[in-house]
Amino acid sequence: QVQFVESGGGLVPPGGSLRLSCAPSTPTLDYYAIGWFRQAPGKEREGLACIRRSDGNLYYADSVKGRFTLSRDNVKKTVNLQMDSLKFEDTAVYYCARVHERLGCAQTIRGPIATWEYDYWGQGTQVTVSS
């Protein structure tokens, strides 16, 4: 099954850091962009960050701008999300998925998303911020 696989979640105190990784299940997986999303209990899934494959342009939602950093490892074929200064409200399941060109990154990071408009979803990785 072609999909992305997320890893790196865990339990961290407020102010702490985590580094999430998103890897394709196959190195030949084609995509326009990769987005990172999260879903907290009882809330809609929201777009957080996005990286466009062609030029590496980065996009961030206001809620994470300045705290989260997206990067690409061209050797490992992964897209990583460095999360610093974590807050209680960052607690959620974090996902990555393929972003299609018709949507683009700017639309992806505007807030709640329709999951059916993206594909190759992974199982997600739990991030819990707790003291």
Sequence and secondary structure as in RCSB ss.txt:
>XXXX:A:sequence
QVQFVESGGGLVPPGGSLRLSCAPSTPTLDYYAIGWFRQAPGKEREGLACIRRSDGNLYYADSVKGRFTLSRDNV
KKTVNLQMDSLKFEDTAVYYCARVHERLGCAQTIRGPIATWEYDYWGQGTQVTVSS
>XXXX:A:secstr
   EEEE  EEE TT  EEEEEEESSTT   SEEEEEEE TTS  EEEEEEETTT  EEE TTTTTTEEEEEETT
TTEEEEEE S  GGG EEEEEEEE TTTHHHHHTTSB  GGGSB     EEEEE  
